[in-house]
Amino acid sequence: MKREPVFDALLAEPAEPRLVVRTVWISDLHLGTPGCQAARLLDFLRAVECQTLYLVGDIVDGWQLKRQWYWPQAHNDVVQKLLRKARKGTRVIFVPGNHDEFARRYVEHNFGGIEVVDDWMHVTADGRRLWVVHGDLFDGVVQCARWLAHLGDWAYETVLKLNRHFNSLRARLGLPYWSLSRYLKFKVKRAVSYVSDFETAVAHEARRRGAHGVVCGHIHHAELREIDGILYANDGDWVESLTALVEHHDGRLEIVDWTRLEAEPLDAAAPAAIADTTPLPA
């Protein structure tokens, strides 16, 4: 069946991409959930041009889809956009996470140009080795108490639902967006300890594997810093923070905050929308 011109226009790349980089890492899209910011993710994918695109887990939320089917057209558009990028020459590498663990049975397979792998060792333009992994294997709750992980996932979805109603009211009052889940994540003592323990464990495993750094997702918190001489990079999520990790053509790594970049005029410089780089010793 012939596709509508409007559909092709939606997925097509802009004449001049706003962000031209060597590599992009995104994770925790959670397609299949109401919380996924699919429309804004599609805008980001249209605005960026790269040689390699890593999908670092939890791209499709199989847990949520098992509970209740939710798949609007915008989520389908994101999948089509990823496939289009692969057809147009971008190398797309998919590292499954815990929410899309069903894809782990297809490791070493290729679907429409998208490679499925357990993990990956990326070499930057300046020669650094970065281990790419979702990170759920370093989450004790996911590994040792899956029922608790599912309960936590349900609680997170509930908080997001409350947050959407709360911010709808804030918007009508002219107030900016405020995230309840992020507030809880960094105010509750046990949550702060969990995040810190996770980051340290992933960084130490990267060292054991002989890597200079690690790129992961899973905890929905974008971060770029050094832990005991190892670069820890988390690309964030596309439910709340709307962030991605990028590598420039000289090997520099930066976190892009799309909520700020999309607000910039097309002819404006983008540095204000990009986090400072944490240098990694040679």
N, C-alpha and C positions, 0 to 999 in steps of 0.2 A: 504494500500500500504506500502510495506517495505521501511523504511528510509535508506538513504545512510550512510555508515560508516563515511564518512567525516562530515556529518551533526551531528552525535552523538559525534564525536570527538570535534567539535566546541563548543558544549554546555556542554561537560563533565567538571567536576571539575579537576583542576590539582592535581597531587599526593600530593603535599604539598602546601596548600594555603599560599599566601604571608601575608595575614592579617587575623588573627583569633581573633574574638571579640565576645562580648555577643550580641550586638545590632547594627544595621546599619539603618540610615535614609537617604533616597535620595528623591529628588523632582525635579520638573521642567525639566523632560526629554524631553518633547515636541516631542514625537514620532509622526511622520506624518508631520514634517517640515524639510526642507533642513538643518536647523541650528542644528538639533539634532546630537550629537557626538555618534551615535549608536555603531560604531565599538569599540571605546575606552570605552564606557559604558559596552559593553559586556566583554571586557578584565577585567574591574574592577569586574564585577559580578563573573567572573571565578576565580579571585584571592582572593576573600573574602569568609570567612566562618563565619556564625553567627547563633545564635539561633532564632532571630527575625529580620525581615526586614520590615521596614516601607516605604511605597510609599506615600510621603506626598504631593500629588496633582500635577496636570498638567503633568500627565504621558503620556497621549495621548492628542494631541492638536486638539480637536474637532472644534475649531474656524477655524483653517487653513484648515482642511479637508473639511469643508463645502464650503470654497472658491475654493479650488483646491485639488484634490486627489493626495496624495504623500505618497507612502508606499513601499519603497524598501525592499529587502530581509533582510538587516541588522536590520531594525526595527522589522521585524517579528522574527528574531533570538533573539532579546532582550525579546520579549514577551514569546517566548518558553523557554528561560533561566529562567525567573521568575517563570513560571509554573513548570519547572523542579526542581527548588529549593524548591517549595512548596511540590512537590511529595517526595522529598528526606528528608523531615522532618523540614525544616525551616518554621517557622510561618511567613507568609506574610500578612501584614495588609495594606489595601489601603484606604487612606483618600482622596477623590476626591477634586480637586480644581476648579477654575472657567473655565479653558480651557477644563476640562473633567467633567463638571457639569452634563452631561447626566448620569453619573454613580451614582449620588446621589439618583436617583429613585430606585436603587438597594441596598440601605443601609440595612444591616443585612442579605444580601445574601452572598453566597460563590460560587466562580467560579474557578473550578480547584484547590481548596485549598487556593485561595486568598480571604480573608475576606474583605468586603466592609463596612466601618463605616463612620459616620459623623465626629467624632473626637475620641480621645483615651486618657486615662490616663495611662501613662507608669510608672512603678515603677523600679527604678534602683537597682543594686545589693547592694548599700549602703542605700537603703530605701527612696530615694527622689522621689517625684511625679512630673512627667513632662507631661504637657498637650500637646498633639500632634494635630496640626491643620494646614491646608494649609495657611490660613491667609487672603484670599481674602475678607472675611466678614469684615475686618478692613480697607479695601481700599475704601475710599469714592467715588473714580472715578468709580470703578466696581459696587458699590451698587447704586449710585445716577445718574450716567450718563454713561450707558452701551455703548452708541454710541461713547462716548469719549474714553472708554476703548478699543473698537474695532479699533478706529482710531489710538490710541497709539500702539496697537498690530501690525497694518499694518506698522506704522512708524518704530517700532523696527525690524520687518522682513526686511524692506528696508535697515536699517543701517547695519544689519548682512550681507545682500547680498553685499553691498558696501565693508564691512569689509573683506569678503572672497576674493574679487578681489584685494583689497589693500594689504592683507597679502600674496597673491600669488606672487605679485610683490616683496614684502619685502623678501620672501623666496628665490626668484631667485637672489636677491642681497646679500643673506647671512645674512639678518637681522632677529631678533627674532620676534615672534608674538606680535602684539599690538592691543588692543581692543578699538575701537572707542566708542562703546556703554558704556563700563565701564568708559571710560574717561569722557564722557558726564554726566553719572550718578553721578559722584563725583566731577564734576566741575561746573555744572549748579546749581545755588543757590536753585532754587525751587525743583530740584530733591533731593538735599541733605536734605532739610527740609522735604520732603515727606517721605524719608527713615527713618529719625529720628522720625517723628510723628507715623509712622507705628510701629516701634519697641517698642515705649513707650506704645502705645495703646494695643498691643498684650500682653506685659508684665503685664500691669495693669489688663487685663482680666484674666490672669493666676492667679494672686494674688486673685482676686475675687472668683475664683473657688477653692481656697484652695490648689493650686499647688505650688511647690517650684520653678518651672521653666516652660518654654514653648519651644517646638520645632516646627518650621514652615518653610515655603519656600516662594514662591510667588514673592519676590522682586529680586531674582537672585543675592543675595549677602551673602556669607557665613560669619557668625559672631558668636562669643561665648563670651559673656560678661554679666556683672551683671547690671541690671537696677532697682534702688530703692530696692535692696535686692532680686530681682527675677532674676533667670538665664534666659537670652534670648539666644536661640540657633537657628541659621538659617543654614540649610544644603547646601545652595547655589543652583547650577543648573548644567545641563549637556548639555548646549548650548555653554557656554564660560568658566566658571570657573572650571568645572569638579571636584566638591567637594562633600564630604559626611560627615555626622556626625556619629561618632562611639562611642559606650560605651564599655569600656574594662570590663573584668570580675570582677574587683574590684569596678566598678561603675564610674571610671574616664571617662569624656567626652572629645573628641578631634575632630577637623576637619581635615579630610584627603584631601590633595591636590593630586589628581591622576596624574596630569601633572608632578609633581615632583617624586611621588612614582614610576611611570612606568619607569622613566629614571634611577632609581637606579638598580645596579646589583642585581641579584637574591639572592646572599649571603650577600648583604649589609644590614646594620641595617636601619630601616625605620624612626627613629625619625625626621630626617631632612625634611621628607615629611609630618609631622604632626604638626598642629598648637599647640601652648601652651594651656594648659587647664586653663580655668577661674574657680577657686574654688568657690563653693557655700557654704555659712555658714550652719552649721547643724541646 
